[in-house]
Amino acid sequence: MTDHYSALGLDAGASLSDIKKAFRQKASQYHPDRNPSADAPARFRTAQEAYDVLSDADSRQAYDENRKRNLLDSPIDTAREIWQSYFSTITQSS
């Protein structure tokens, strides 16, 4: 499962305006028409999916509840996914 907050470079307490701003920045950075990188389309889609979920109040609430449930059900696996996502973000932005 992709962490939509980290896909946009946000924390879980981000406001709707923060989400919109982060999406615009990521979309501009990774739009395939502006970025010739091979991974740009995939990263653009990831940002779009994150925005679609986080910008809708009902979808965001369901997503947040699912994140909490996953953390409680399998904390080791969840921690591993969080760290892998974090390190892949760092290595990709370098």
mmCIF file as gemmi writes it, N, C-alpha and C atoms, coordinates in Angstrom:
data_model
loop_
_atom_site.group_PDB
_atom_site.id
_atom_site.type_symbol
_atom_site.label_atom_id
_atom_site.label_alt_id
_atom_site.label_comp_id
_atom_site.label_asym_id
_atom_site.label_entity_id
_atom_site.label_seq_id
_atom_site.pdbx_PDB_ins_code
_atom_site.Cartn_x
_atom_site.Cartn_y
_atom_site.Cartn_z
_atom_site.occupancy
_atom_site.B_iso_or_equiv
_atom_site.pdbx_formal_charge
_atom_site.auth_seq_id
_atom_site.auth_asym_id
_atom_site.pdbx_PDB_model_num
ATOM 1 N N . MET Axp A 1 ? 0.839 -1.177 0 1 0 ? 1 A 1
ATOM 2 C CA . MET Axp A 1 ? 0 0 0 1 0 ? 1 A 1
ATOM 3 C C . MET Axp A 1 ? 0.887 1.244 0 1 0 ? 1 A 1
ATOM 4 N N . THR Axp A 2 ? 0.589 2.163 -0.86 1 0 ? 2 A 1
ATOM 5 C CA . THR Axp A 2 ? 1.34 3.411 -0.965 1 0 ? 2 A 1
ATOM 6 C C . THR Axp A 2 ? 0.905 4.366 0.136 1 0 ? 2 A 1
ATOM 7 N N . ASP Axp A 3 ? 1.874 5.039 0.735 1 0 ? 3 A 1
ATOM 8 C CA . ASP Axp A 3 ? 1.546 6.059 1.731 1 0 ? 3 A 1
ATOM 9 C C . ASP Axp A 3 ? 1.294 7.358 0.973 1 0 ? 3 A 1
ATOM 10 N N . HIS Axp A 4 ? 0.03 7.735 0.902 1 0 ? 4 A 1
ATOM 11 C CA . HIS Axp A 4 ? -0.332 8.918 0.13 1 0 ? 4 A 1
ATOM 12 C C . HIS Axp A 4 ? 0.258 10.198 0.707 1 0 ? 4 A 1
ATOM 13 N N . TYR Axp A 5 ? 0.404 10.258 2.01 1 0 ? 5 A 1
ATOM 14 C CA . TYR Axp A 5 ? 0.99 11.459 2.616 1 0 ? 5 A 1
ATOM 15 C C . TYR Axp A 5 ? 2.454 11.609 2.197 1 0 ? 5 A 1
ATOM 16 N N . SER Axp A 6 ? 3.207 10.527 2.279 1 0 ? 6 A 1
ATOM 17 C CA . SER Axp A 6 ? 4.622 10.639 1.897 1 0 ? 6 A 1
ATOM 18 C C . SER Axp A 6 ? 4.775 10.852 0.393 1 0 ? 6 A 1
ATOM 19 N N . ALA Axp A 7 ? 3.825 10.355 -0.398 1 0 ? 7 A 1
ATOM 20 C CA . ALA Axp A 7 ? 3.872 10.581 -1.848 1 0 ? 7 A 1
ATOM 21 C C . ALA Axp A 7 ? 3.81 12.07 -2.171 1 0 ? 7 A 1
ATOM 22 N N . LEU Axp A 8 ? 3.118 12.824 -1.311 1 0 ? 8 A 1
ATOM 23 C CA . LEU Axp A 8 ? 3.028 14.27 -1.515 1 0 ? 8 A 1
ATOM 24 C C . LEU Axp A 8 ? 3.993 15.04 -0.615 1 0 ? 8 A 1
ATOM 25 N N . GLY Axp A 9 ? 4.773 14.326 0.197 1 0 ? 9 A 1
ATOM 26 C CA . GLY Axp A 9 ? 5.731 14.983 1.078 1 0 ? 9 A 1
ATOM 27 C C . GLY Axp A 9 ? 5.072 15.678 2.25 1 0 ? 9 A 1
ATOM 28 N N . LEU Axp A 10 ? 3.989 15.095 2.769 1 0 ? 10 A 1
ATOM 29 C CA . LEU Axp A 10 ? 3.215 15.706 3.851 1 0 ? 10 A 1
ATOM 30 C C . LEU Axp A 10 ? 3.125 14.788 5.057 1 0 ? 10 A 1
ATOM 31 N N . ASP Axp A 11 ? 2.706 15.374 6.183 1 0 ? 11 A 1
ATOM 32 C CA . ASP Axp A 11 ? 2.392 14.544 7.333 1 0 ? 11 A 1
ATOM 33 C C . ASP Axp A 11 ? 0.879 14.393 7.424 1 0 ? 11 A 1
ATOM 34 N N . ALA Axp A 12 ? 0.418 13.503 8.285 1 0 ? 12 A 1
ATOM 35 C CA . ALA Axp A 12 ? -1.005 13.162 8.361 1 0 ? 12 A 1
ATOM 36 C C . ALA Axp A 12 ? -1.883 14.324 8.815 1 0 ? 12 A 1
ATOM 37 N N . GLY Axp A 13 ? -1.317 15.341 9.403 1 0 ? 13 A 1
ATOM 38 C CA . GLY Axp A 13 ? -2.1 16.476 9.864 1 0 ? 13 A 1
ATOM 39 C C . GLY Axp A 13 ? -2.222 17.594 8.846 1 0 ? 13 A 1
ATOM 40 N N . ALA Axp A 14 ? -1.852 17.337 7.612 1 0 ? 14 A 1
ATOM 41 C CA . ALA Axp A 14 ? -1.86 18.379 6.573 1 0 ? 14 A 1
ATOM 42 C C . ALA Axp A 14 ? -3.275 18.872 6.296 1 0 ? 14 A 1
ATOM 43 N N . SER Axp A 15 ? -3.382 20.164 6.053 1 0 ? 15 A 1
ATOM 44 C CA . SER Axp A 15 ? -4.672 20.762 5.717 1 0 ? 15 A 1
ATOM 45 C C . SER Axp A 15 ? -4.96 20.53 4.234 1 0 ? 15 A 1
ATOM 46 N N . LEU Axp A 16 ? -6.193 20.782 3.843 1 0 ? 16 A 1
ATOM 47 C CA . LEU Axp A 16 ? -6.572 20.63 2.441 1 0 ? 16 A 1
ATOM 48 C C . LEU Axp A 16 ? -5.763 21.564 1.55 1 0 ? 16 A 1
ATOM 49 N N . SER Axp A 17 ? -5.509 22.778 2.009 1 0 ? 17 A 1
ATOM 50 C CA . SER Axp A 17 ? -4.701 23.701 1.196 1 0 ? 17 A 1
ATOM 51 C C . SER Axp A 17 ? -3.265 23.209 1.063 1 0 ? 17 A 1
ATOM 52 N N . ASP Axp A 18 ? -2.723 22.575 2.122 1 0 ? 18 A 1
ATOM 53 C CA . ASP Axp A 18 ? -1.38 21.99 2.038 1 0 ? 18 A 1
ATOM 54 C C . ASP Axp A 18 ? -1.353 20.845 1.025 1 0 ? 18 A 1
ATOM 55 N N . ILE Axp A 19 ? -2.421 20.044 1.023 1 0 ? 19 A 1
ATOM 56 C CA . ILE Axp A 19 ? -2.513 18.917 0.096 1 0 ? 19 A 1
ATOM 57 C C . ILE Axp A 19 ? -2.562 19.424 -1.338 1 0 ? 19 A 1
ATOM 58 N N . LYS Axp A 20 ? -3.377 20.437 -1.587 1 0 ? 20 A 1
ATOM 59 C CA . LYS Axp A 20 ? -3.479 20.998 -2.936 1 0 ? 20 A 1
ATOM 60 C C . LYS Axp A 20 ? -2.147 21.577 -3.394 1 0 ? 20 A 1
ATOM 61 N N . LYS Axp A 21 ? -1.499 22.308 -2.518 1 0 ? 21 A 1
ATOM 62 C CA . LYS Axp A 21 ? -0.213 22.928 -2.862 1 0 ? 21 A 1
ATOM 63 C C . LYS Axp A 21 ? 0.842 21.86 -3.165 1 0 ? 21 A 1
ATOM 64 N N . ALA Axp A 22 ? 0.914 20.836 -2.306 1 0 ? 22 A 1
ATOM 65 C CA . ALA Axp A 22 ? 1.901 19.765 -2.515 1 0 ? 22 A 1
ATOM 66 C C . ALA Axp A 22 ? 1.623 19.019 -3.812 1 0 ? 22 A 1
ATOM 67 N N . PHE Axp A 23 ? 0.342 18.769 -4.097 1 0 ? 23 A 1
ATOM 68 C CA . PHE Axp A 23 ? 0.009 18.084 -5.345 1 0 ? 23 A 1
ATOM 69 C C . PHE Axp A 23 ? 0.43 18.914 -6.553 1 0 ? 23 A 1
ATOM 70 N N . ARG Axp A 24 ? 0.133 20.197 -6.531 1 0 ? 24 A 1
ATOM 71 C CA . ARG Axp A 24 ? 0.509 21.053 -7.659 1 0 ? 24 A 1
ATOM 72 C C . ARG Axp A 24 ? 2.022 21.019 -7.895 1 0 ? 24 A 1
ATOM 73 N N . GLN Axp A 25 ? 2.784 21.033 -6.801 1 0 ? 25 A 1
ATOM 74 C CA . GLN Axp A 25 ? 4.243 21.002 -6.936 1 0 ? 25 A 1
ATOM 75 C C . GLN Axp A 25 ? 4.71 19.672 -7.527 1 0 ? 25 A 1
ATOM 76 N N . LYS Axp A 26 ? 4.178 18.565 -6.996 1 0 ? 26 A 1
ATOM 77 C CA . LYS Axp A 26 ? 4.576 17.243 -7.5 1 0 ? 26 A 1
ATOM 78 C C . LYS Axp A 26 ? 4.118 17.052 -8.945 1 0 ? 26 A 1
ATOM 79 N N . ALA Axp A 27 ? 2.898 17.48 -9.249 1 0 ? 27 A 1
ATOM 80 C CA . ALA Axp A 27 ? 2.378 17.336 -10.608 1 0 ? 27 A 1
ATOM 81 C C . ALA Axp A 27 ? 3.229 18.125 -11.591 1 0 ? 27 A 1
ATOM 82 N N . SER Axp A 28 ? 3.606 19.315 -11.211 1 0 ? 28 A 1
ATOM 83 C CA . SER Axp A 28 ? 4.45 20.136 -12.068 1 0 ? 28 A 1
ATOM 84 C C . SER Axp A 28 ? 5.83 19.499 -12.241 1 0 ? 28 A 1
ATOM 85 N N . GLN Axp A 29 ? 6.355 18.956 -11.172 1 0 ? 29 A 1
ATOM 86 C CA . GLN Axp A 29 ? 7.685 18.353 -11.2 1 0 ? 29 A 1
ATOM 87 C C . GLN Axp A 29 ? 7.717 17.068 -12.023 1 0 ? 29 A 1
ATOM 88 N N . TYR Axp A 30 ? 6.667 16.241 -11.932 1 0 ? 30 A 1
ATOM 89 C CA . TYR Axp A 30 ? 6.696 14.916 -12.555 1 0 ? 30 A 1
ATOM 90 C C . TYR Axp A 30 ? 5.768 14.759 -13.76 1 0 ? 30 A 1
ATOM 91 N N . HIS Axp A 31 ? 5.143 15.828 -14.22 1 0 ? 31 A 1
ATOM 92 C CA . HIS Axp A 31 ? 4.27 15.691 -15.38 1 0 ? 31 A 1
ATOM 93 C C . HIS Axp A 31 ? 5.103 15.211 -16.566 1 0 ? 31 A 1
ATOM 94 N N . PRO Axp A 32 ? 4.638 14.158 -17.236 1 0 ? 32 A 1
ATOM 95 C CA . PRO Axp A 32 ? 5.422 13.589 -18.348 1 0 ? 32 A 1
ATOM 96 C C . PRO Axp A 32 ? 5.729 14.568 -19.472 1 0 ? 32 A 1
ATOM 97 N N . ASP Axp A 33 ? 4.895 15.592 -19.649 1 0 ? 33 A 1
ATOM 98 C CA . ASP Axp A 33 ? 5.174 16.592 -20.68 1 0 ? 33 A 1
ATOM 99 C C . ASP Axp A 33 ? 6.327 17.51 -20.299 1 0 ? 33 A 1
ATOM 100 N N . ARG Axp A 34 ? 6.608 17.595 -19.002 1 0 ? 34 A 1
ATOM 101 C CA . ARG Axp A 34 ? 7.659 18.502 -18.531 1 0 ? 34 A 1
ATOM 102 C C . ARG Axp A 34 ? 8.905 17.779 -18.036 1 0 ? 34 A 1
ATOM 103 N N . ASN Axp A 35 ? 8.772 16.482 -17.749 1 0 ? 35 A 1
ATOM 104 C CA . ASN Axp A 35 ? 9.876 15.72 -17.176 1 0 ? 35 A 1
ATOM 105 C C . ASN Axp A 35 ? 10.131 14.497 -18.056 1 0 ? 35 A 1
ATOM 106 N N . PRO Axp A 36 ? 11.281 14.446 -18.725 1 0 ? 36 A 1
ATOM 107 C CA . PRO Axp A 36 ? 11.57 13.33 -19.628 1 0 ? 36 A 1
ATOM 108 C C . PRO Axp A 36 ? 12.023 12.046 -18.924 1 0 ? 36 A 1
ATOM 109 N N . SER Axp A 37 ? 12.165 12.08 -17.608 1 0 ? 37 A 1
ATOM 110 C CA . SER Axp A 37 ? 12.63 10.921 -16.858 1 0 ? 37 A 1
ATOM 111 C C . SER Axp A 37 ? 11.705 9.718 -17.077 1 0 ? 37 A 1
ATOM 112 N N . ALA Axp A 38 ? 12.288 8.535 -17.094 1 0 ? 38 A 1
ATOM 113 C CA . ALA Axp A 38 ? 11.508 7.314 -17.317 1 0 ? 38 A 1
ATOM 114 C C . ALA Axp A 38 ? 10.505 7.053 -16.202 1 0 ? 38 A 1
ATOM 115 N N . ASP Axp A 39 ? 10.821 7.476 -14.984 1 0 ? 39 A 1
ATOM 116 C CA . ASP Axp A 39 ? 9.906 7.217 -13.865 1 0 ? 39 A 1
ATOM 117 C C . ASP Axp A 39 ? 8.906 8.357 -13.633 1 0 ? 39 A 1
ATOM 118 N N . ALA Axp A 40 ? 8.965 9.404 -14.423 1 0 ? 40 A 1
ATOM 119 C CA . ALA Axp A 40 ? 8.069 10.551 -14.234 1 0 ? 40 A 1
ATOM 120 C C . ALA Axp A 40 ? 6.592 10.183 -14.354 1 0 ? 40 A 1
ATOM 121 N N . PRO Axp A 41 ? 6.178 9.393 -15.353 1 0 ? 41 A 1
ATOM 122 C CA . PRO Axp A 41 ? 4.744 9.058 -15.429 1 0 ? 41 A 1
ATOM 123 C C . PRO Axp A 41 ? 4.238 8.3 -14.201 1 0 ? 41 A 1
ATOM 124 N N . ALA Axp A 42 ? 5.03 7.37 -13.708 1 0 ? 42 A 1
ATOM 125 C CA . ALA Axp A 42 ? 4.618 6.609 -12.528 1 0 ? 42 A 1
ATOM 126 C C . ALA Axp A 42 ? 4.542 7.501 -11.296 1 0 ? 42 A 1
ATOM 127 N N . ARG Axp A 43 ? 5.501 8.378 -11.143 1 0 ? 43 A 1
ATOM 128 C CA . ARG Axp A 43 ? 5.487 9.278 -9.985 1 0 ? 43 A 1
ATOM 129 C C . ARG Axp A 43 ? 4.356 10.296 -10.094 1 0 ? 43 A 1
ATOM 130 N N . PHE Axp A 44 ? 4.034 10.713 -11.308 1 0 ? 44 A 1
ATOM 131 C CA . PHE Axp A 44 ? 2.902 11.606 -11.512 1 0 ? 44 A 1
ATOM 132 C C . PHE Axp A 44 ? 1.602 10.902 -11.132 1 0 ? 44 A 1
ATOM 133 N N . ARG Axp A 45 ? 1.434 9.646 -11.568 1 0 ? 45 A 1
ATOM 134 C CA . ARG Axp A 45 ? 0.232 8.873 -11.22 1 0 ? 45 A 1
ATOM 135 C C . ARG Axp A 45 ? 0.122 8.672 -9.717 1 0 ? 45 A 1
ATOM 136 N N . THR Axp A 46 ? 1.24 8.422 -9.054 1 0 ? 46 A 1
ATOM 137 C CA . THR Axp A 46 ? 1.243 8.246 -7.602 1 0 ? 46 A 1
ATOM 138 C C . THR Axp A 46 ? 0.768 9.515 -6.916 1 0 ? 46 A 1
ATOM 139 N N . ALA Axp A 47 ? 1.258 10.651 -7.358 1 0 ? 47 A 1
ATOM 140 C CA . ALA Axp A 47 ? 0.825 11.937 -6.787 1 0 ? 47 A 1
ATOM 141 C C . ALA Axp A 47 ? -0.649 12.183 -7.063 1 0 ? 47 A 1
ATOM 142 N N . GLN Axp A 48 ? -1.115 11.84 -8.272 1 0 ? 48 A 1
ATOM 143 C CA . GLN Axp A 48 ? -2.524 12.015 -8.625 1 0 ? 48 A 1
ATOM 144 C C . GLN Axp A 48 ? -3.42 11.133 -7.747 1 0 ? 48 A 1
ATOM 145 N N . GLU Axp A 49 ? -3.028 9.882 -7.553 1 0 ? 49 A 1
ATOM 146 C CA . GLU Axp A 49 ? -3.801 8.967 -6.704 1 0 ? 49 A 1
ATOM 147 C C . GLU Axp A 49 ? -3.85 9.491 -5.27 1 0 ? 49 A 1
ATOM 148 N N . ALA Axp A 50 ? -2.722 9.965 -4.781 1 0 ? 50 A 1
ATOM 149 C CA . ALA Axp A 50 ? -2.672 10.502 -3.42 1 0 ? 50 A 1
ATOM 150 C C . ALA Axp A 50 ? -3.598 11.703 -3.283 1 0 ? 50 A 1
ATOM 151 N N . TYR Axp A 51 ? -3.558 12.58 -4.253 1 0 ? 51 A 1
ATOM 152 C CA . TYR Axp A 51 ? -4.422 13.754 -4.22 1 0 ? 51 A 1
ATOM 153 C C . TYR Axp A 51 ? -5.892 13.361 -4.283 1 0 ? 51 A 1
ATOM 154 N N . ASP Axp A 52 ? -6.226 12.411 -5.14 1 0 ? 52 A 1
ATOM 155 C CA . ASP Axp A 52 ? -7.615 11.975 -5.265 1 0 ? 52 A 1
ATOM 156 C C . ASP Axp A 52 ? -8.163 11.469 -3.935 1 0 ? 52 A 1
ATOM 157 N N . VAL Axp A 53 ? -7.357 10.733 -3.199 1 0 ? 53 A 1
ATOM 158 C CA . VAL Axp A 53 ? -7.799 10.185 -1.909 1 0 ? 53 A 1
ATOM 159 C C . VAL Axp A 53 ? -7.823 11.267 -0.834 1 0 ? 53 A 1
ATOM 160 N N . LEU Axp A 54 ? -6.75 12.029 -0.733 1 0 ? 54 A 1
ATOM 161 C CA . LEU Axp A 54 ? -6.621 12.976 0.375 1 0 ? 54 A 1
ATOM 162 C C . LEU Axp A 54 ? -7.449 14.244 0.215 1 0 ? 54 A 1
ATOM 163 N N . SER Axp A 55 ? -7.839 14.58 -0.988 1 0 ? 55 A 1
ATOM 164 C CA . SER Axp A 55 ? -8.613 15.807 -1.19 1 0 ? 55 A 1
ATOM 165 C C . SER Axp A 55 ? -10.109 15.601 -0.948 1 0 ? 55 A 1
ATOM 166 N N . ASP Axp A 56 ? -10.553 14.361 -0.91 1 0 ? 56 A 1
ATOM 167 C CA . ASP Axp A 56 ? -11.955 14.042 -0.641 1 0 ? 56 A 1
ATOM 168 C C . ASP Axp A 56 ? -12.089 13.649 0.832 1 0 ? 56 A 1
ATOM 169 N N . ALA Axp A 57 ? -12.925 14.357 1.574 1 0 ? 57 A 1
ATOM 170 C CA . ALA Axp A 57 ? -13.03 14.157 3.029 1 0 ? 57 A 1
ATOM 171 C C . ALA Axp A 57 ? -13.382 12.722 3.397 1 0 ? 57 A 1
ATOM 172 N N . ASP Axp A 58 ? -14.338 12.117 2.708 1 0 ? 58 A 1
ATOM 173 C CA . ASP Axp A 58 ? -14.74 10.742 3.033 1 0 ? 58 A 1
ATOM 174 C C . ASP Axp A 58 ? -13.639 9.741 2.708 1 0 ? 58 A 1
ATOM 175 N N . SER Axp A 59 ? -13.014 9.894 1.553 1 0 ? 59 A 1
ATOM 176 C CA . SER Axp A 59 ? -11.922 8.997 1.168 1 0 ? 59 A 1
ATOM 177 C C . SER Axp A 59 ? -10.747 9.136 2.123 1 0 ? 59 A 1
ATOM 178 N N . ARG Axp A 60 ? -10.459 10.365 2.512 1 0 ? 60 A 1
ATOM 179 C CA . ARG Axp A 60 ? -9.343 10.595 3.428 1 0 ? 60 A 1
ATOM 180 C C . ARG Axp A 60 ? -9.616 9.963 4.788 1 0 ? 60 A 1
ATOM 181 N N . GLN Axp A 61 ? -10.828 10.094 5.277 1 0 ? 61 A 1
ATOM 182 C CA . GLN Axp A 61 ? -11.17 9.504 6.566 1 0 ? 61 A 1
ATOM 183 C C . GLN Axp A 61 ? -11.028 7.98 6.512 1 0 ? 61 A 1
ATOM 184 N N . ALA Axp A 62 ? -11.533 7.36 5.447 1 0 ? 62 A 1
ATOM 185 C CA . ALA Axp A 62 ? -11.414 5.915 5.293 1 0 ? 62 A 1
ATOM 186 C C . ALA Axp A 62 ? -9.948 5.501 5.187 1 0 ? 62 A 1
ATOM 187 N N . TYR Axp A 63 ? -9.165 6.273 4.437 1 0 ? 63 A 1
ATOM 188 C CA . TYR Axp A 63 ? -7.736 5.981 4.287 1 0 ? 63 A 1
ATOM 189 C C . TYR Axp A 63 ? -7.018 6.084 5.626 1 0 ? 63 A 1
ATOM 190 N N . ASP Axp A 64 ? -7.295 7.153 6.392 1 0 ? 64 A 1
ATOM 191 C CA . ASP Axp A 64 ? -6.657 7.329 7.699 1 0 ? 64 A 1
ATOM 192 C C . ASP Axp A 64 ? -7.028 6.202 8.661 1 0 ? 64 A 1
ATOM 193 N N . GLU Axp A 65 ? -8.295 5.792 8.644 1 0 ? 65 A 1
ATOM 194 C CA . GLU Axp A 65 ? -8.724 4.691 9.512 1 0 ? 65 A 1
ATOM 195 C C . GLU Axp A 65 ? -8.021 3.398 9.12 1 0 ? 65 A 1
ATOM 196 N N . ASN Axp A 66 ? -7.875 3.164 7.831 1 0 ? 66 A 1
ATOM 197 C CA . ASN Axp A 66 ? -7.183 1.967 7.361 1 0 ? 66 A 1
ATOM 198 C C . ASN Axp A 66 ? -5.706 1.999 7.753 1 0 ? 66 A 1
ATOM 199 N N . ARG Axp A 67 ? -5.084 3.168 7.664 1 0 ? 67 A 1
ATOM 200 C CA . ARG Axp A 67 ? -3.67 3.303 8.077 1 0 ? 67 A 1
ATOM 201 C C . ARG Axp A 67 ? -3.503 2.965 9.545 1 0 ? 67 A 1
ATOM 202 N N . LYS Axp A 68 ? -4.409 3.486 10.378 1 0 ? 68 A 1
ATOM 203 C CA . LYS Axp A 68 ? -4.339 3.213 11.816 1 0 ? 68 A 1
ATOM 204 C C . LYS Axp A 68 ? -4.558 1.737 12.098 1 0 ? 68 A 1
ATOM 205 N N . ARG Axp A 69 ? -5.514 1.134 11.428 1 0 ? 69 A 1
ATOM 206 C CA . ARG Axp A 69 ? -5.802 -0.279 11.619 1 0 ? 69 A 1
ATOM 207 C C . ARG Axp A 69 ? -4.6 -1.123 11.217 1 0 ? 69 A 1
ATOM 208 N N . ASN Axp A 70 ? -3.973 -0.817 10.097 1 0 ? 70 A 1
ATOM 209 C CA . ASN Axp A 70 ? -2.798 -1.562 9.654 1 0 ? 70 A 1
ATOM 210 C C . ASN Axp A 70 ? -1.654 -1.424 10.636 1 0 ? 70 A 1
ATOM 211 N N . LEU Axp A 71 ? -1.481 -0.242 11.185 1 0 ? 71 A 1
ATOM 212 C CA . LEU Axp A 71 ? -0.417 -0.034 12.157 1 0 ? 71 A 1
ATOM 213 C C . LEU Axp A 71 ? -0.658 -0.871 13.395 1 0 ? 71 A 1
ATOM 214 N N . LEU Axp A 72 ? -1.899 -0.95 13.822 1 0 ? 72 A 1
ATOM 215 C CA . LEU Axp A 72 ? -2.223 -1.722 15.015 1 0 ? 72 A 1
ATOM 216 C C . LEU Axp A 72 ? -2.2 -3.218 14.75 1 0 ? 72 A 1
ATOM 217 N N . ASP Axp A 73 ? -2.621 -3.644 13.563 1 0 ? 73 A 1
ATOM 218 C CA . ASP Axp A 73 ? -2.673 -5.074 13.244 1 0 ? 73 A 1
ATOM 219 C C . ASP Axp A 73 ? -1.293 -5.673 13.044 1 0 ? 73 A 1
ATOM 220 N N . SER Axp A 74 ? -0.409 -4.954 12.396 1 0 ? 74 A 1
ATOM 221 C CA . SER Axp A 74 ? 0.918 -5.48 12.083 1 0 ? 74 A 1
ATOM 222 C C . SER Axp A 74 ? 1.958 -4.371 12.185 1 0 ? 74 A 1
ATOM 223 N N . PRO Axp A 75 ? 2.335 -4.002 13.407 1 0 ? 75 A 1
ATOM 224 C CA . PRO Axp A 75 ? 3.251 -2.866 13.566 1 0 ? 75 A 1
ATOM 225 C C . PRO Axp A 75 ? 4.624 -3.082 12.93 1 0 ? 75 A 1
ATOM 226 N N . ILE Axp A 76 ? 5.138 -4.296 12.958 1 0 ? 76 A 1
ATOM 227 C CA . ILE Axp A 76 ? 6.463 -4.555 12.371 1 0 ? 76 A 1
ATOM 228 C C . ILE Axp A 76 ? 6.418 -4.357 10.855 1 0 ? 76 A 1
ATOM 229 N N . ASP Axp A 77 ? 5.417 -4.954 10.211 1 0 ? 77 A 1
ATOM 230 C CA . ASP Axp A 77 ? 5.292 -4.8 8.756 1 0 ? 77 A 1
ATOM 231 C C . ASP Axp A 77 ? 5.051 -3.344 8.372 1 0 ? 77 A 1
ATOM 232 N N . THR Axp A 78 ? 4.226 -2.676 9.166 1 0 ? 78 A 1
ATOM 233 C CA . THR Axp A 78 ? 3.936 -1.274 8.885 1 0 ? 78 A 1
ATOM 234 C C . THR Axp A 78 ? 5.189 -0.422 9.036 1 0 ? 78 A 1
ATOM 235 N N . ALA Axp A 79 ? 5.938 -0.648 10.086 1 0 ? 79 A 1
ATOM 236 C CA . ALA Axp A 79 ? 7.185 0.102 10.296 1 0 ? 79 A 1
ATOM 237 C C . ALA Axp A 79 ? 8.163 -0.158 9.149 1 0 ? 79 A 1
ATOM 238 N N . ARG Axp A 80 ? 8.252 -1.397 8.712 1 0 ? 80 A 1
ATOM 239 C CA . ARG Axp A 80 ? 9.145 -1.749 7.603 1 0 ? 80 A 1
ATOM 240 C C . ARG Axp A 80 ? 8.725 -0.996 6.333 1 0 ? 80 A 1
ATOM 241 N N . GLU Axp A 81 ? 7.418 -0.968 6.036 1 0 ? 81 A 1
ATOM 242 C CA . GLU Axp A 81 ? 6.926 -0.258 4.856 1 0 ? 81 A 1
ATOM 243 C C . GLU Axp A 81 ? 7.208 1.24 4.95 1 0 ? 81 A 1
ATOM 244 N N . ILE Axp A 82 ? 7.017 1.8 6.127 1 0 ? 82 A 1
ATOM 245 C CA . ILE Axp A 82 ? 7.268 3.232 6.314 1 0 ? 82 A 1
ATOM 246 C C . ILE Axp A 82 ? 8.734 3.552 6.044 1 0 ? 82 A 1
ATOM 247 N N . TRP Axp A 83 ? 9.639 2.756 6.608 1 0 ? 83 A 1
ATOM 248 C CA . TRP Axp A 83 ? 11.067 3.015 6.416 1 0 ? 83 A 1
ATOM 249 C C . TRP Axp A 83 ? 11.483 2.798 4.97 1 0 ? 83 A 1
ATOM 250 N N . GLN Axp A 84 ? 10.955 1.754 4.33 1 0 ? 84 A 1
ATOM 251 C CA . GLN Axp A 84 ? 11.287 1.516 2.925 1 0 ? 84 A 1
ATOM 252 C C . GLN Axp A 84 ? 10.816 2.678 2.059 1 0 ? 84 A 1
ATOM 253 N N . SER Axp A 85 ? 9.622 3.146 2.327 1 0 ? 85 A 1
ATOM 254 C CA . SER Axp A 85 ? 9.093 4.286 1.578 1 0 ? 85 A 1
ATOM 255 C C . SER Axp A 85 ? 9.951 5.532 1.816 1 0 ? 85 A 1
ATOM 256 N N . TYR Axp A 86 ? 10.316 5.749 3.057 1 0 ? 86 A 1
ATOM 257 C CA . TYR Axp A 86 ? 11.136 6.909 3.411 1 0 ? 86 A 1
ATOM 258 C C . TYR Axp A 86 ? 12.487 6.869 2.699 1 0 ? 86 A 1
ATOM 259 N N . PHE Axp A 87 ? 13.166 5.708 2.77 1 0 ? 87 A 1
ATOM 260 C CA . PHE Axp A 87 ? 14.476 5.613 2.153 1 0 ? 87 A 1
ATOM 261 C C . PHE Axp A 87 ? 14.405 5.681 0.632 1 0 ? 87 A 1
ATOM 262 N N . SER Axp A 88 ? 13.348 5.121 0.041 1 0 ? 88 A 1
ATOM 263 C CA . SER Axp A 88 ? 13.239 5.208 -1.42 1 0 ? 88 A 1
ATOM 264 C C . SER Axp A 88 ? 12.986 6.654 -1.846 1 0 ? 88 A 1
ATOM 265 N N . THR Axp A 89 ? 12.249 7.415 -1.032 1 0 ? 89 A 1
ATOM 266 C CA . THR Axp A 89 ? 12.008 8.831 -1.326 1 0 ? 89 A 1
ATOM 267 C C . THR Axp A 89 ? 13.318 9.611 -1.266 1 0 ? 89 A 1
ATOM 268 N N . ILE Axp A 90 ? 14.124 9.316 -0.272 1 0 ? 90 A 1
ATOM 269 C CA . ILE Axp A 90 ? 15.405 10.018 -0.113 1 0 ? 90 A 1
ATOM 270 C C . ILE Axp A 90 ? 16.336 9.695 -1.284 1 0 ? 90 A 1
ATOM 271 N N . THR Axp A 91 ? 16.425 8.433 -1.665 1 0 ? 91 A 1
ATOM 272 C CA . THR Axp A 91 ? 17.355 8.07 -2.728 1 0 ? 91 A 1
ATOM 273 C C . THR Axp A 91 ? 16.884 8.579 -4.082 1 0 ? 91 A 1
ATOM 274 N N . GLN Axp A 92 ? 15.554 8.701 -4.284 1 0 ? 92 A 1
ATOM 275 C CA . GLN Axp A 92 ? 15.031 9.185 -5.554 1 0 ? 92 A 1
ATOM 276 C C . GLN Axp A 92 ? 15.206 10.696 -5.673 1 0 ? 92 A 1
ATOM 277 N N . SER Axp A 93 ? 15.152 11.399 -4.567 1 0 ? 93 A 1
ATOM 278 C CA . SER Axp A 93 ? 15.278 12.858 -4.642 1 0 ? 93 A 1
ATOM 279 C C . SER Axp A 93 ? 16.724 13.31 -4.665 1 0 ? 93 A 1
ATOM 280 N N . SER Axp A 94 ? 17.646 12.394 -4.502 1 0 ? 94 A 1
ATOM 281 C CA . SER Axp A 94 ? 19.073 12.761 -4.529 1 0 ? 94 A 1
ATOM 282 C C . SER Axp A 94 ? 19.598 12.874 -5.929 1 0 ? 94 A 1
